[in-house]
Amino acid sequence: NAGVTQTPKFQVLKTGQSMTLQCAQDMNHNSMYWYRQDPGMGLRLIYYSASEGTTDKGEVPNGYNVSRLNKREFSLRLESAAPSQTSVYFCASSGSRGPGNTEAFFGQGTRLTVV
Amino acid sequence: QKEVEQDPGPLSVPEGAIVSLNCTYSNSAFQYFMWYRQYSRKGPELLMYTYSSGNKEDGRFTAQVDKSSKYISLFIRDSQPSDSATYLCAMKENAGGTSYGKLTFGQGTILTVHP
């Protein structure tokens, strides 16, 4: 039972390089999210997709773009990486609408260093 | 001012101690309150969730929500070394709102339980 799978697990980029972080879930969830985690800042939402075909900005979207490729996959792209984007990135998914559905399932994270 | 404030610690306690973790928040629209546990170099996992005000108990863990004070707590009884992790509070607005599914996290508290 894979859950949420992120690739790659580690990456080092030079300033100005681009890359795409991949995320896939096998739980048939409608909603998917990208968060970044920095020391002392907790998890901050970058972008989310409430359902296939829709994406919206979160708290810290600048410098990022996303694509909801299909129901399973949600990618995060850094077009021109900056040292301020050094962070641990987490993808998450959650199920269908309903007041009882509060659980978000997280991937293992991608540790990105921009030098 | 962040919407959710959490003391980052670190908190170090002896095995068997009672641990109290707390968060305050400013957004009155938050209706769902969660605690996630994150082990080192892993993604967060849902530990407990509570809807609106009240208490919820699960084994050694008790979650409390006081909406009038905008204050939530997690208590861990008979703490064990295996409880050593980062604990993140998270909150969500009403499921019918436009921010459906988005979680707002506290900064996380690093807890160490030593034998």
Interface residues (C-beta under 8 A of the other chain):
Chain A: V4 S31 Y33 Y35 G40 M41 G42 L43 R44 L45 Y48 A50 G58 F90 A92 S94 R97 G98 P99 N101 T102 E103 A104 F106 G107 Q108 G109
Chain B: V4 Q6 P8 Y32 M34 R41 K42 G43 P44 E45 L46 Y49 Y51 L88 A90 K92 N94 A95 Y100 G101 K102 L103 T104 F105 G106 Q107 G108
